[in-house]
């Protein structure tokens, strides 16, 4: 199963990517997005939502 990945780019932006799509956003959105993905996992049960939340949280502070 393909996993969601999060990485901090050289310019400080966060890139969240999976097998089908990716998005890039500012550090200030990292934890709000993680909370949103966790809520979506609770609501829908799709494992990629949990993977996205965990990947964003695992980055830690810059």
N, C-alpha and C positions, 0 to 999 in steps of 0.2 A: 504494500500500500504506500502510495506517495505521501510524503509528509509536508506540512506547512513549515516554512523556514522564515526566520526573521534575522535581519542583519543591519548593523549600523554602517551606513555608507561614509565615505571619506568626508563628505560635506556635512555630516551630522544627521542627515535624514535617516529614517527607518524604512527599510524595504521588507515588506511581507509578501512572500510568494509561495505558490503551490504549483501543482502540475498544470493548471489551466489558466491562471491569472496571477497578476502581481499588482501591488500598489506601493507608492512611495509617499510618506507623509512626515511631518515634523515630530520631533521628540515629544512635544507637548501633547500629542495625540496618542502616544504609545500606551499608557496605562488606561485612558478612557476606552481605547479600542479593545484592549485586553478584557476589560470589564464587559463591554458589549458582546464580544465573542463568547465569553463564559455564559452570559445570559442567553444568547442564541443557542448554545449547547443545551442549556437547561430546558429551553422552550422546544427545541427541535430534535435534539439528540444526535445531530450529525457530528461524527468524530472530528472532522476537519475544523469545526468551530473550537473545540477544546484544544486541538493542536495549535491553532493560531494564537489562542490566549496564552498557552504555555510557552510558546516560542517568544512572544512579545515580553512576557514576564521574565524569561530567562536572560534576556539581554542585560537586565539590571541598569543601574544609573550610568550615565556616560562618564 
